[in-house]
């Protein structure tokens, strides 16, 4: 099972990591705004949202309210013996990392 953990602050940059509970591996990622979102004007407001083809490659997703909380979760899985595997291909639909 793939579990996604991510943080998005006041910018459009998304940071996170996805870990595989069966293989006990993980991969970190960062997505720039143009890779996952678009903006449009509605009246006097500017709105943003995901691109049409954007998808989360994980089975379960967790959002963290702060980057430090997300990083602490990464430390937790590292303590449990998960290892980084940069050969994992994450398919977000609009971009592969």
N, C-alpha and C positions, 0 to 999 in steps of 0.2 A: 504494500500500500504506500502511495506517495502522499506525503503531508507537506503542505506549503505554509510557510510562515513569512509574513511580509509586513512592511511598514511604509506608509506614505505620509510624509509630513505636509508642510505648507507648499512644497514645490510639487511638480508633476513627476518627480523621480520616484520610482518604486524600488526599494531594496528588500532583499529577503533571501531565504534559502528553502530548498525542498529536500526532504530526506525520505529515503526508502527504508521502510521498517523491515522488509524481508532481507535485503542485502546489507543493511546497517551502514549505509553510505549517505552522503549529502553533497549538495552543490549549492553554492551561493550565486546570486544574480543581482543585477541592477538593470532596470529598464528606463530609458530616457522617455520623455513625454511623447516624442514623435514616433516611438516604437509601439506604444500601446494606447494613446489617447488622442482625441481631437477636441477642438473648441468651436463653439458657435455662438452667435448672438441671438438672444431672444428678448425683444423689447429693449429695455435699458440694462439688461443683465448679460454677462458672458458666462456661458455654461461649458462644462467639460464632461466627457464620458469616454468609455472605452471604444476603440475602433470596432467596426462591425465584425471582423474576423478574429478579434482577440479572445483567447480562452486561457483558463488556468490549467496547466498540465497535471495538476494533482487531484487526488480523490477527495481530500479534505483540505480546507483552507482556514488559516487563523490570521486575523489582523491584530497587530500590536499597536497600542496607542503611543508608544515611544520606541525610538530606535534602540535605546539601551535595554528595554525589556526584551525585545526581539534578540538582541545579541546575548543576553543572559540565557535565553532558551537554547541558542546555538551552543553555548558553553555546557549546558546541561546534557545535550545529546552527545557532545564530544566526551564528556565524563562517562557516559554510558557505553563508550567504545565505538561510536560511529566515526567513520573516516571520510575525509573529503575525496570525492571522485570527480575530477574535471572532465572525464570522458562521457559523463551523463549528458544526453542531449535533451534540453527542455524545449518543448514545442508550445509556444504561446499563441500559435496561429498566425500572428503578424510578424513574428521574429523567432528564430531558433537560437538558443544560447547554450 
